Amino acid sequence: MREESTRSPKTRIAFKPSGPGILRAFRAGKFVKLDFPERRSYLGKWLVQGSTNLIYAKRGVGKSELTLWMAYSLAKGKPFLGWDVPQPLNTIVLDGEMHPSELRKRIRRIRRALGVITKSNAAQMKVVSAMLTRKRHPSAVWTGRRRTAMIA
């Protein structure tokens, strides 16, 4: 499973994940020699592959609006707040509070401003609204084999 060279004790070891749900412990000396793949940057150093990010503010200041603009910009491959988006990404918005009609209105406004996403020019933006699920909360997350940015 792992690649190890016998040339030198300082040789880097290629890291290969064990699989989903498997927790592995490493001795510190071995851990520092692991060679992890470089993480992709989506929005500067703030939103990188595998990161967990939180947008926090008082009610009514625009967190949902910011999130929708960010998701749409990432899907369209357009700059967002001064950050370049290197390539279009599949995105998903998981909304647990907003009425679907308000969510639709905001997305329509963003589409008018940034342009409609088509199959020929960008990835996809998907939306999950808790108010449209039976249990009133998102219970499944769409994932794909292509590049995906998760936004909730």
C-alpha positions in Angstrom: 0.0 0.0 0.0 2.7 2.5 0.8 5.8 3.3 -1.2 9.0 3.4 0.8 12.6 3.8 -0.5 15.5 2.1 1.2 18.0 4.7 0.0 18.0 7.0 3.1 16.2 7.2 6.4 15.0 10.7 5.5 13.1 9.4 2.4 9.6 10.7 2.1 6.7 8.2 2.2 3.8 8.6 -0.2 0.6 8.8 1.7 -2.3 6.6 0.5 -5.6 6.7 2.4 -6.9 3.4 3.8 -10.4 4.1 2.8 -13.6 5.6 4.2 -14.1 5.3 8.0 -10.7 3.9 8.8 -8.8 5.7 11.5 -5.0 5.4 11.4 -2.5 6.4 14.0 1.1 7.2 13.0 4.2 7.6 15.1 5.3 11.3 15.0 8.6 10.4 13.3 6.8 8.6 10.5 4.0 11.2 10.2 6.4 14.1 9.4 7.9 12.0 6.6 4.5 11.4 4.9 4.1 13.1 1.6 0.6 14.5 1.2 -0.7 15.7 -2.1 -1.0 19.5 -2.4 -4.5 20.8 -1.6 -6.2 22.9 -4.3 -7.0 26.5 -3.5 -10.5 27.7 -4.5 -10.6 31.2 -3.0 -7.2 32.2 -1.8 -6.1 30.6 1.4 -9.6 30.8 2.8 -11.3 28.1 0.9 -9.0 25.2 0.1 -9.7 21.5 -0.7 -10.6 19.6 2.4 -11.1 22.7 4.6 -14.0 23.3 6.9 -15.1 26.9 6.9 -17.7 28.8 9.0 -19.4 32.1 8.1 -20.6 33.6 11.4 -22.5 36.9 12.0 -25.6 38.3 13.5 -29.0 37.5 12.0 -29.9 39.5 8.9 -26.4 40.7 7.8 -26.2 38.6 4.6 -24.6 35.3 5.4 -27.0 33.4 3.1 -26.6 36.0 0.3 -22.8 35.8 0.6 -23.0 32.0 0.5 -25.2 32.0 -2.6 -22.9 34.5 -4.4 -19.9 32.4 -3.5 -21.4 29.1 -4.6 -22.6 30.6 -7.9 -19.2 32.3 -8.6 -17.4 29.0 -7.9 -19.8 27.1 -10.3 -19.4 29.7 -13.0 -15.6 30.1 -12.5 -16.0 33.8 -12.0 -13.9 35.9 -9.5 -15.5 36.4 -6.1 -14.7 39.4 -3.8 -11.3 39.8 -5.4 -10.3 36.2 -5.4 -9.8 34.4 -8.7 -11.6 31.1 -9.2 -9.1 28.9 -11.0 -11.8 26.7 -12.7 -15.5 26.1 -12.5 -16.4 23.8 -9.6 -19.5 21.7 -8.8 -21.1 23.3 -5.8 -24.0 22.5 -3.5 -25.9 24.9 -1.2 -27.7 23.2 1.8 -30.3 25.6 3.1 -32.1 24.8 6.4 -34.0 28.0 7.0 -35.0 30.1 4.0 -38.3 29.6 2.3 -37.8 28.1 -1.2 -39.5 31.1 -2.9 -37.0 33.5 -1.3 -34.1 31.2 -2.2 -35.3 31.0 -5.8 -35.6 34.8 -6.0 -32.1 35.3 -4.7 -30.6 32.8 -7.2 -32.5 34.4 -10.1 -31.0 37.8 -9.1 -27.5 36.3 -9.0 -28.0 34.5 -12.3 -29.0 37.9 -13.9 -25.8 39.5 -12.6 -23.3 36.7 -13.3 -25.0 35.0 -16.3 -26.7 31.6 -16.6 -24.6 28.5 -16.0 -24.7 26.2 -19.0 -23.2 22.8 -19.6 -20.7 24.3 -22.1 -19.3 27.0 -19.8 -19.2 25.8 -16.2 -19.8 23.1 -13.6 -23.1 22.8 -11.7 -24.6 24.5 -8.7 -27.2 22.3 -6.9 -29.5 23.4 -4.1 -31.0 21.5 -1.2 -33.8 23.2 0.6 -34.9 21.8 4.0 -38.4 23.0 3.4 -38.7 20.7 0.4 -37.7 17.6 2.2 -40.0 15.3 4.2 -38.1 15.6 7.4 -37.5 19.3 7.0 -33.7 18.9 7.1 -31.2 17.8 4.4 -30.5 14.1 5.0 -28.3 13.4 1.9 -25.5 15.3 0.2 -24.8 15.1 -3.5 -21.3 14.1 -4.3 -19.6 13.5 -7.6 -16.4 12.2 -9.0 -15.6 15.6 -10.4 -14.3 18.6 -8.4 -16.8 19.5 -5.8 -17.0 22.4 -3.3 -19.3 21.9 -0.4 -21.1 25.0 0.9 -23.8 25.1 3.5 
